[in-house]
């Protein structure tokens, strides 16, 4: 009797996994919004980008992951 229950449980788990794998193809993946602004940054020869941080007010965004950090981009 235990073997029968064990077999049914294992086959049910396999069936659920196969069904999930089948349904995975019908779900569309999430995509980022296409309205993002892009800029071209000057890249150094070694592949790095020079960054100059003027000041940071740590109390305004340090504990909030949704707040934007202000960035000013200037051409050299």
C-alpha positions in Angstrom: 0.0 0.0 0.0 2.9 2.4 0.8 4.5 1.7 -2.5 1.3 2.5 -4.4 1.0 5.9 -2.5 4.7 6.6 -3.1 4.3 5.9 -6.8 1.3 8.1 -7.2 3.0 11.0 -5.4 6.1 10.7 -7.5 4.1 10.5 -10.8 1.9 13.5 -9.7 5.1 15.5 -9.1 6.5 14.5 -12.5 3.2 15.4 -14.2 3.0 18.8 -12.5 6.6 19.5 -13.5 5.9 18.5 -17.1 2.8 20.6 -17.2 4.6 23.6 -15.8 7.3 23.1 -18.4 4.7 23.0 -21.2 2.9 26.1 -19.9 6.1 28.0 -19.6 6.2 28.4 -23.4 2.8 30.2 -23.4 3.8 32.8 -20.9 5.3 36.0 -22.4 8.4 37.2 -20.6 8.4 40.7 -19.0 10.0 43.4 -21.0 11.4 46.8 -20.0 9.7 49.9 -21.2 11.1 51.2 -24.5 10.9 54.8 -23.6 14.3 54.9 -21.8 16.6 57.8 -22.6 20.0 56.9 -23.8 23.2 59.0 -24.0 26.6 58.3 -25.4 29.4 58.5 -22.8 33.1 59.0 -23.6 35.0 55.8 -22.8 38.7 55.7 -21.9 41.1 53.6 -23.8 41.1 51.0 -21.0 37.2 50.8 -21.1 36.6 52.8 -18.0 34.3 55.8 -17.7 35.4 58.9 -15.6 32.9 59.8 -12.9 33.0 62.9 -10.7 30.6 62.9 -7.8 30.0 66.5 -6.6 28.0 65.8 -3.5 25.5 63.3 -2.1 22.7 64.0 0.3 22.6 60.6 2.0 19.4 61.2 3.9 17.3 61.8 0.7 17.9 58.5 -1.1 20.1 56.2 1.0 17.2 54.1 2.3 14.9 54.4 -0.7 15.6 52.1 -3.7 13.0 53.8 -5.9 14.4 57.4 -5.7 16.6 58.5 -8.6 20.1 59.7 -8.0 20.7 63.0 -9.9 23.3 62.7 -12.6 24.8 65.5 -14.6 26.5 64.5 -17.8 29.0 67.0 -19.5 31.1 66.5 -22.5 34.8 67.2 -22.1 
